[in-house]
Amino acid sequence: MKIKIVDRISNDIIDSIHNGGLKPGDKLAPYSELAKQYGTSIVTVRKSISSLVNKGYITTVERVGAFVKEWKKDTFLVSFAPQTSLNEEITRYRLESINLSLIRMKNSKIEQKGLEIRHIFYSDVIPLSYQVITLLLNGGFNSRSLVGNAEKSMKTILKILEGFDVRKILEITLEQPGLYMLDKLLLETSDPVFCFTTYFYTHEDRPIGKSVVYAAAENVELYGKKMLT
């Protein structure tokens, strides 16, 4: 199977980091040089570097360049998405509501106006997870358009949030659910629930919004790998 250039660039840089060819603090070659080296466009190189930023290998400084990130402790990459991390196949989802709400981003004391979208993922008739996506209304989203075209808008939103141009911070906790979540996921009071909170930012650190996914612990399959030491 032929590997896409965007993945080949990322894999080569990761391999170079692991084998010591690139060390913490080293600056990568300019995007134009990498584009010439791989016979591709600067846009493709940017996508590769963005994926490495999301994975925690690279940090970028505006107008300066991309650098191998410094590591002071063991770090593990853990990914989660309702479509891939649940041990039952999602067969449908139901949009529950779209409302105006307030959102507080990570490390912020200020609440900002946002658009809250709630939906439930199912395997046949069994609810698997409950997701709340809140988008800042100053993040380029038109609230009237989103509310008026809910189903179509959801696919567009998810595509944007999963893209290379969005930086993500994931926090995972294991909680005892409240009565509201017990009812939504049809759980017993003793069943623990994973809470996956993902904060979304542009690569210029402008906040976009966040997603919170609740899923019964017995339905979740998490995989992590040690990245660097």
C-alpha positions as CSV (number, residue, x, y, z in Angstrom):
1,M,0.0,0.0,0.0
2,K,1.4,3.4,-1.0
3,I,2.0,5.8,1.8
4,K,0.8,9.3,1.3
5,I,3.5,12.0,1.2
6,V,2.0,13.8,4.2
7,D,2.4,10.6,6.3
8,R,5.8,9.8,4.9
9,I,7.1,13.2,5.9
10,S,5.7,12.8,9.4
11,N,7.0,9.2,9.8
12,D,10.5,10.2,8.6
13,I,10.7,13.0,11.2
14,I,9.4,10.8,14.0
15,D,12.0,8.1,13.0
16,S,14.7,10.7,13.0
17,I,13.7,11.9,16.5
18,H,13.6,8.3,17.9
19,N,17.0,7.3,16.4
20,G,18.7,10.5,17.6
21,G,19.1,12.2,14.3
22,L,16.9,15.0,15.6
23,K,17.3,16.0,19.2
24,P,15.1,18.1,21.5
25,G,15.5,21.8,20.6
26,D,16.7,21.1,17.0
27,K,15.2,23.2,14.3
28,L,13.6,21.4,11.4
29,A,14.6,22.4,7.8
30,P,12.5,25.2,6.4
31,Y,9.2,24.1,4.9
32,S,10.3,25.1,1.4
33,E,13.4,22.8,1.7
34,L,11.2,19.9,2.9
35,A,8.8,20.5,0.1
36,K,11.6,20.3,-2.4
37,Q,13.1,17.3,-0.8
38,Y,9.9,15.3,-1.0
39,G,8.7,16.7,-4.3
40,T,5.5,18.1,-2.9
41,S,3.9,21.4,-1.9
42,I,4.5,23.6,1.2
43,V,0.8,23.1,2.1
44,T,1.5,19.3,2.4
45,V,4.5,19.9,4.5
46,R,2.5,22.2,6.8
47,K,-0.1,19.4,7.2
48,S,2.7,17.0,8.2
49,I,4.1,19.4,10.8
50,S,0.7,20.2,12.1
51,S,0.1,16.5,12.8
52,L,3.4,16.3,14.6
53,V,2.4,19.3,16.7
54,N,-0.9,17.6,17.6
55,K,1.0,14.5,18.6
56,G,3.4,16.4,20.8
57,Y,6.6,15.9,18.8
58,I,7.1,19.3,17.4
59,T,6.5,22.9,18.6
60,T,6.4,25.9,16.2
61,V,7.3,29.5,16.7
62,E,5.7,32.0,14.3
63,R,8.1,33.5,11.8
64,V,11.0,31.4,13.3
65,G,10.3,27.8,12.4
66,A,9.5,24.3,13.8
67,F,11.5,22.7,16.6
68,V,11.7,19.3,18.2
69,K,9.9,19.5,21.5
70,E,11.8,19.3,24.8
71,W,10.8,16.4,27.0
72,K,11.2,16.3,30.8
73,K,9.2,13.3,31.6
74,D,7.6,10.2,30.0
75,T,4.8,11.1,27.7
76,F,2.1,8.9,26.2
77,L,-0.1,9.5,23.2
78,V,-3.7,8.5,23.9
79,S,-6.3,9.1,21.3
80,F,-10.1,8.8,21.6
81,A,-13.0,9.2,19.2
82,P,-16.5,7.7,19.6
83,Q,-16.3,6.1,16.2
84,T,-13.1,4.2,16.9
85,S,-12.7,3.8,20.7
86,L,-15.9,2.1,21.6
87,N,-16.1,-1.7,21.7
88,E,-19.5,-1.7,20.0
89,E,-20.1,-0.5,16.5
90,I,-21.9,2.9,16.2
91,T,-24.9,2.4,13.9
92,R,-26.5,5.8,14.3
93,Y,-26.5,9.0,16.3
94,R,-29.3,11.3,17.4
95,L,-29.0,15.0,17.6
96,E,-30.6,15.9,20.9
97,S,-30.4,19.7,21.0
98,I,-28.7,22.9,19.8
99,N,-28.7,25.8,22.3
100,L,-26.8,28.9,23.2
101,S,-24.6,28.3,26.2
102,L,-21.6,29.5,28.1
103,I,-18.2,27.9,27.7
104,R,-15.1,28.1,29.8
105,M,-11.9,27.0,28.1
106,K,-8.9,25.3,29.9
107,N,-7.0,27.6,32.3
108,S,-9.5,30.4,31.7
109,K,-11.6,32.1,34.4
110,I,-13.9,33.8,31.8
111,E,-17.0,32.3,30.4
112,Q,-17.8,33.1,26.8
113,K,-20.9,32.7,24.7
114,G,-21.0,29.5,22.7
115,L,-23.3,27.2,20.7
116,E,-23.9,23.9,22.5
117,I,-24.6,20.8,20.4
118,R,-25.7,17.6,22.2
119,H,-26.1,14.2,20.6
120,I,-26.1,10.5,21.5
121,F,-24.3,7.6,19.7
122,Y,-26.1,4.3,19.5
123,S,-25.5,0.7,18.7
124,D,-28.9,-0.2,17.4
125,V,-31.1,0.9,20.3
126,I,-28.4,0.9,23.0
127,P,-26.8,4.3,23.8
128,L,-23.0,4.0,23.8
129,S,-21.9,7.6,24.4
130,Y,-23.2,11.1,25.0
131,Q,-21.3,14.0,23.5
132,V,-21.6,17.8,24.1
133,I,-19.7,20.0,21.6
134,T,-19.6,23.7,22.5
135,L,-18.3,26.2,19.8
136,L,-17.2,29.7,20.6
137,L,-19.4,32.1,18.5
138,N,-16.4,34.3,17.9
139,G,-14.6,31.3,16.3
140,G,-16.0,31.8,12.8
141,F,-19.2,29.8,13.2
142,N,-22.6,31.3,12.3
143,S,-25.1,30.3,15.0
144,R,-28.2,30.9,12.9
145,S,-26.8,28.8,10.1
146,L,-25.8,26.0,12.4
147,V,-29.1,25.8,14.2
148,G,-31.0,25.9,10.9
149,N,-29.0,23.1,9.3
150,A,-28.3,20.9,12.2
151,E,-27.6,17.6,10.5
152,K,-25.5,19.0,7.7
153,S,-23.7,21.4,10.1
154,M,-22.7,18.5,12.4
155,K,-20.7,16.7,9.7
156,T,-19.0,20.0,8.7
157,I,-18.1,20.8,12.3
158,L,-16.7,17.4,13.0
159,K,-14.6,17.6,9.8
160,I,-13.2,20.9,10.9
161,L,-12.4,19.8,14.4
162,E,-10.7,16.7,13.2
163,G,-8.5,18.5,10.7
164,F,-4.8,19.2,10.7
165,D,-5.3,22.9,11.3
166,V,-6.9,22.4,14.8
167,R,-4.7,21.9,17.9
168,K,-6.2,19.5,20.5
169,I,-5.7,19.0,24.2
170,L,-7.4,15.9,25.6
171,E,-8.1,15.3,29.3
172,I,-9.4,11.9,30.5
173,T,-11.2,11.3,33.8
174,L,-13.1,8.4,35.3
175,E,-16.2,9.5,37.2
176,Q,-19.3,8.4,39.0
177,P,-22.1,9.7,36.7
178,G,-25.0,11.9,37.9
179,L,-28.6,11.0,37.5
180,Y,-28.9,12.9,34.2
181,M,-26.0,10.8,32.6
182,L,-27.3,7.6,34.1
183,D,-30.6,8.2,32.4
184,K,-29.0,9.1,29.0
185,L,-26.7,6.1,28.9
186,L,-29.1,3.6,30.7
187,L,-26.6,2.8,33.4
188,E,-26.7,1.5,37.0
189,T,-25.6,3.9,39.7
190,S,-22.5,1.8,40.3
191,D,-21.2,2.0,36.7
192,P,-18.2,4.2,36.3
193,V,-18.1,6.6,33.3
194,F,-15.1,7.9,31.3
195,C,-15.2,11.6,30.6
196,F,-13.2,12.7,27.6
197,T,-12.8,16.5,27.4
198,T,-11.1,17.8,24.3
199,Y,-10.2,21.5,23.9
200,F,-9.8,22.9,20.4
201,Y,-7.5,25.8,19.4
202,T,-6.0,27.2,16.3
203,H,-2.2,26.8,16.0
204,E,-2.1,30.5,16.9
205,D,-3.7,29.5,20.3
206,R,-7.0,31.1,19.5
207,P,-9.7,29.0,21.3
208,I,-12.4,27.4,19.1
209,G,-14.4,25.3,21.6
210,K,-14.5,22.0,23.3
211,S,-16.0,18.6,23.2
212,V,-17.0,16.4,26.2
213,V,-17.8,12.7,25.6
214,Y,-19.3,10.5,28.3
215,A,-19.1,6.7,27.9
216,A,-19.5,3.7,30.2
217,A,-16.1,2.4,31.2
218,E,-17.0,-1.1,30.0
219,N,-17.7,0.2,26.5
220,V,-14.4,2.0,26.1
221,E,-11.2,0.6,24.5
222,L,-8.2,3.0,25.0
223,Y,-4.8,2.5,23.4
224,G,-1.7,4.5,24.3
225,K,1.9,4.5,23.3
226,K,5.0,6.0,24.8
227,M,6.2,8.8,22.6
228,L,9.5,10.0,24.0
229,T,11.5,10.0,27.2
